[in-house]
Amino acid sequence: MKDEDKTKEQLIKELVEIHQRIAKLETVESELMMVEKELKKSEERYRRLVEQTTDAIMSLDLDTNIVSWNKGAEEMFGYRSEEIIGKSQTLLVPKGFRASCQKNFWNATVDGYVKEAKTARRTKDDRVIPVEISLAAIKDDEGEHIGYVSILRDITERNKMENDLRTRIKELETFYNVAVDREIRMKELKEKIEELRAKLSQYEK
């Protein structure tokens, strides 16, 4: 049907439909812009969180090579990002902890995450520090496993406090045992004194 053959009502109906489609497209575009804006805000909040935390946060590829490295990791391990990115995270793992490290990555691959496992890592200046590691598998939109994110916390001070508390508890237990032993001995001495007094009184009669 040619345009000139259309009735006025048909033309009005088509115009209404076109306006409705335009309105829908504008709504969708507005919603996409809002989602994009919120996404950018979330990304910025995440970036600030990663940079401000004192925990070491790194992302790794499937071969456990380091892909990203935050400021907390720089301060904890002494490596700048340009020195460490692209290298294997095994550079940070002391020899005695490599088997447990492999197990943690295996568990993260199978279960999706490892939460607060206690282990140790080696710094650039060759110090071995106790750490608590949380490890999670990263997946893309299709659910394909593409890497890992690792969060490490230096627990040197926590361990020191725990050891100090254990030492203090042991000292108190020793003091308590000594005090109890003394009390028992004092009781025995008092009983002996009373016994001797009783015998003495018999002689005095």
Buried (B, 14 or more C-beta within 10 A) or exposed (E): EEEEEEEEEEEEEEEEEEEEEEEEEEEEEEEEEEEEEEEEEEEEEEEEEBEEBEBBBBBBBEEBBBBBBBBBBBEBBBBEBEEBBEEBBEEBBBEEBEEBBEEBBEBBBEEEEBEEBEBBBBBBEEEEBBBBBBBBBBEEEEEEEEBBBBBBBBBEEEEEEEEEEEEEEEEEEEEEEEEEEEEEEEEEEEEEEEEEEEEEEEEEE
